[in-house]
């Protein structure tokens, strides 16, 4: 089993997702999507290669409820780099994000 590590950007992304969803769709919807994303990330600990090769070299991606989860795999860790809505420009989005 791999250890899951979240970058600061991924934590901020996750917080923004929950805040925005709470504001526009309600707390219940925000929690449901939060749980779905968190569960998908937890599965990565057991199946780190389940995502597709990412648009940024050395990354992989999974898609959950309209969100792209970008991550890197090492021999012992899954490093969650960012969580962004699929409608956002990618990978140019990373001009303001530090990557592992």
C-alpha positions as CSV (number, residue, x, y, z in Angstrom):
1,X,0.0,0.0,0.0
2,X,1.3,3.5,-0.9
3,X,1.1,6.4,1.4
4,X,-1.0,9.4,0.2
5,X,0.7,12.8,0.4
6,X,-1.2,16.0,-0.5
7,X,0.7,19.0,-1.8
8,X,-0.2,22.4,-0.3
9,X,-1.8,23.2,-3.7
10,X,-4.0,20.1,-3.6
11,X,-5.1,20.9,0.0
12,X,-6.0,24.5,-1.1
13,X,-7.7,23.2,-4.2
14,X,-9.8,20.8,-2.1
15,X,-10.8,23.5,0.3
16,X,-11.8,25.8,-2.6
17,X,-13.9,23.0,-4.1
18,X,-15.8,22.5,-0.9
19,X,-16.3,26.2,-0.3
20,X,-17.5,26.9,-3.8
21,X,-19.8,23.9,-3.9
22,X,-21.3,24.8,-0.5
23,X,-22.0,28.3,-1.8
24,X,-23.5,27.3,-5.1
25,X,-25.0,23.8,-4.5
26,X,-25.4,23.5,-0.8
27,X,-23.5,21.9,2.0
28,X,-24.9,18.4,1.4
29,X,-23.7,18.4,-2.3
30,X,-20.3,19.7,-1.2
31,X,-19.9,16.9,1.3
32,X,-21.0,14.3,-1.2
33,X,-18.5,15.4,-3.8
34,X,-15.8,15.8,-1.2
35,X,-16.4,12.2,0.0
36,X,-16.4,10.8,-3.6
37,X,-13.1,12.6,-4.4
38,X,-11.5,11.5,-1.1
39,X,-12.6,7.9,-1.6
40,X,-11.1,7.8,-5.2
41,X,-7.8,9.1,-3.8
42,X,-7.8,6.5,-1.1
43,X,-8.2,3.7,-3.7
44,X,-5.0,5.0,-5.3
45,X,-3.1,3.8,-2.3
46,X,-3.9,0.2,-3.4
47,X,-4.1,0.8,-7.2
48,X,-1.6,3.6,-7.9
49,X,-1.5,3.0,-11.7
50,X,-5.3,3.0,-12.2
51,X,-5.2,6.5,-13.6
52,X,-4.2,7.5,-17.1
53,X,-0.9,9.0,-18.1
54,X,-1.1,12.7,-17.3
55,X,-0.8,15.7,-19.6
56,X,2.3,16.8,-17.6
57,X,5.2,14.4,-17.9
58,X,5.6,12.0,-15.0
59,X,2.0,12.5,-13.7
60,X,-1.1,10.4,-13.8
61,X,-4.8,11.5,-13.6
62,X,-8.1,10.2,-12.4
63,X,-11.4,11.8,-12.9
64,X,-14.2,12.0,-10.3
65,X,-17.5,13.9,-10.6
66,X,-16.1,16.4,-13.0
67,X,-12.8,16.9,-11.2
68,X,-9.3,16.0,-12.4
69,X,-6.9,14.6,-9.7
70,X,-3.3,14.9,-10.8
71,X,-0.8,12.8,-9.0
72,X,2.7,11.3,-9.1
73,X,3.6,7.7,-8.1
74,X,6.8,6.7,-6.4
75,X,7.7,3.3,-5.0
76,X,6.1,4.1,-1.6
77,X,4.0,7.2,-2.1
78,X,1.2,8.8,-4.1
79,X,1.7,12.5,-4.3
80,X,-1.5,14.4,-5.0
81,X,-0.4,17.5,-7.0
82,X,-3.7,19.2,-7.7
83,X,-7.4,18.7,-7.9
84,X,-9.1,20.9,-10.6
85,X,-12.4,21.1,-12.3
86,X,-12.2,19.5,-15.8
87,X,-13.4,22.7,-17.4
88,X,-10.3,24.6,-16.2
89,X,-7.4,25.1,-18.6
90,X,-4.9,22.4,-18.1
91,X,-1.8,22.2,-17.9
92,X,-1.4,26.0,-18.3
93,X,-3.2,26.1,-14.9
94,X,0.1,25.2,-13.4
95,X,1.8,28.5,-14.1
96,X,0.7,29.5,-10.6
97,X,1.0,26.1,-9.0
98,X,4.2,24.5,-7.6
99,X,4.5,20.9,-8.6
100,X,6.2,18.2,-6.5
